[in-house]
Amino acid sequence: MPPLRLGVNVDHVATLRNARGGELPDPVRAALIAIEAGADGITAHLREDRRHIRDADMARLKQEITKPLNFEMAATDEMAAIALATRPHAACLVPEKRSERTTEGGLDVAGGHNYLKPLAAELGKAGIRVSLFIEPARTAVDAAKSIGAPVIEFHTGAWCDAHLHGERGRAEHEFERIVMAAAYAHKLGFECHAGHGLDYNTARRIATLPEIVELNIGHFLIGEGIFVGIPAAIREMRRVMDEGRAQA
Ligand code: PXP
């Protein structure tokens, strides 16, 4: 069974900082604490509007953390230039709309083929492992294959939302989509990741899928960290992921 990595997204430490302006709380400090507590990597999303992570945060994360940095970015020239200058371990290409509160859906890979393919090639040539954040659907996996990126991350938001609201039927339907898409993507040779909206319950369940080798989790962990501390939240997340994996 391949191990399951935990990538911790520190965006919302920066959200809290920016609510007041100034420098505290520091997302880089949160990243260092997360690594100490067992995170296998750190994820941060430099959004076009800089609503949470700032350019300087990304540069400091790259400089100061000792585990892989996953740079979430929109597929724009501006972000490509910053990624190429920062040289993170990985870049995850995500769709971005100014009006959304969070990343609401997967990339339109087929529609974006003409700019995604050269961008993925350029980042890849620079030694950055490229992933595409997509819906758990066969059509999206097929479209991703034509881009040439080695990794896809499945958007788990619809499943987690149904789970959170106790909509069992919809949750099972959404989970089944992830199961099918992960099996298909694995067969095509993709490394499969998953993220968005995961909590202890959904992380434990998705850990049972052997094709998924990385979860990227932010909002829930930072929120839970307010009550129990970030290290305790990460240790509990690690524990439930291991529990799920053992049932795979
Ligand atoms: N993965 C991707 C590609 C994302 O865009 C996000 C949200 O920024 C996450 C994972 C983490 O989602 P959440 O903060 O809901 O755990």
Residues whose N, C-alpha, C, O or C-beta is under 5 A from the ligand:
A	BS01	PXP	N9 H45 V94 T103 F133 G195 H196 G197 L198 N216 I217 G218 H219 F220
